[in-house]
Amino acid sequence: MLTVCVRSRLGSFQLDATLNAGSGVTALFGPSGSGKTSLINMVAGLCRPDEGRIVIDDRVLFDAKAGIDVPPEQRRLGYVFQEPRLFPHLSVRSNLKFGWNRVSVAERTVDFAAVVEMLGIDHLLDRRPAGLSGGEKSRVAIGRALLASPRILLMDEPLASLDSSRKAEVLPFVADLAKRFAIPILYVSHAMDEVLRLADTLVLMAEGQIAAAGPTEEILSRGDLCPLTGHGEVGTVLSASVDHHDDENGVTALSFSGGTLLVGRIDSPPGAAVRLRIHARDVALATEPPRQVSIRNILAVRIVSVTTTLDRQVEIKLDCGGAVIRSQITALAQSHLRLTPGMQAFALLEAVTVARGDIVDRPAGHR
Amino acid sequence: MLTLTPLEIEALRLSLLVSCCAVVGSLPLGIVCAWILARLDFPGKGLFDGIIHLPLVLPPVVVGYFLLVVLGRRGVIGSLLLHWFDFSLAFTWKGAAIASAVIAFPLMVRPVRLSLEGVDPGLEQAARTLGCGPLRTFLTVTLPLIAPGLLTGLILGFARSLSEFGATITFVSNIPGETRTLPIALYSLTQVPGGDEAALRLCLISVALAFAALLAVDILARRIQARMKA
């Protein structure tokens, strides 16, 4: 568990941030220049905050009042930088072993062969970094940080320098990391697709301040945070699991606390956890059970609240077996249906997007 | 023709000894100065830079005279060395090595400084986060990365030491077998009648030595380049 509470003057603005990062992936999300990299550098010990405290697993890394400032080499944190930063004079193998060799055998928490196998870099071991592709360099950089057996893995937009196809090549490895090696990850990003795919916890940052923090689903479902998350549309992010596949019709049935949803066939095996995104605009409402409609995903819901927004739209918060879904309808439709909190209704889901489909608990060694 | 006379062997041996000691001995200080110039910013840095480069622009005789005044038997530091340790640099090959080192120093520092400025500090940060302290980071990451600059510095310094004349003859004079290096031996031969043929032979030896040094650098530099790319 990483606890950070720091304040520092950074050029034109004041960084003032408090955050916790426990197990799983914690994404630090915000626009460029919001202080994300500075914050992560302070955690790594590469940059010194003016005041505050940084603690990991009861070990104090920095405490301005007590005059503690542990140098980066003693912090035991893995850092994957924006650029791969591989040592050009060393082979891939020596790069990977650079941090590994500094850790005593008793303290090694990861296995060299397992990391090499998971990242698919065994055929590169004897090459020099100069001859590798961007995606390969990124994977080696991730492996090198991981092999230092860190208490936490800091990743500063490790995919930012890659094009979209290279990104697709590396992203699944990052997704696998936290699960397979049980190392918490603090992931800095300004790309929402990466956050949706990876993050268990989301921390929103803007102008050096923490705007919001909490479970990814919860934060992304909050309408008031839309300007910060960059998600123009209000929506819902739900956790679900694969129930079964219907290959004949090319669909996958997903179950969540509020019932079952059908989506286009996905690759994840039954039982796998998936993350769904439902835009509020794609949720229509009916006061009676609709019959003879083309929409397959119809859920019985209870209306929690009705809020009129400025542009003649009404945002309705729905409870569906404990899960919260948002619907956006026109003020005209609302005046016709007369929806009030506490009413039972039916939500018609026109589109359901699987945002995190292939993050699954695979048995080790199998891909 | 191809066998060297004892006088030539003596001069060659002295030249190599003096030059090797000069560059190897001053290399650590050269790296430190290059690092200070490349990485630190402090008031008076311009002055520091100027002092290091001074031997490059001063007449070597001035440097030799300065060394004589400071390190000579009656010099400010030289007299103390003589008094405390019964040790003197004046009129010895060690003094010649000091003179060569001072003259060659700016030529050695410059390429090291340039290659240090070319090292991505991000790589050093990466090494720190991977568990290396500052010194270890310097030895395992920075030093190998500036190897080409170090090599260039060493060779430039070595070449300048081989050709050192003015400061050496001023500081440690012209003593056969002790301070009479190749250029000084050559100069001595031109001062006596009938020394032309012997002078020419020394000339050719100097040329061969310079060529061998350049060739060695080229081969080493290619090896370093190839290692980074493979």
Interface residues (C-beta under 8 A of the other chain):
Chain A: A44 G45 L46 P71 P72 E73 Q74 R75 R76 L77 G78 Y79 F81 E83 R85 F87 P88 H89 F98 G99 R102 V103 R127 R128 A130 G131 R144 A145 A148
Chain B: D120 G122 L123 Q125 A126 A127 R128 T129 L130 G131 C132 G133 T137 T140 V141 P144 L145 A147 R227 M228 K229 A230
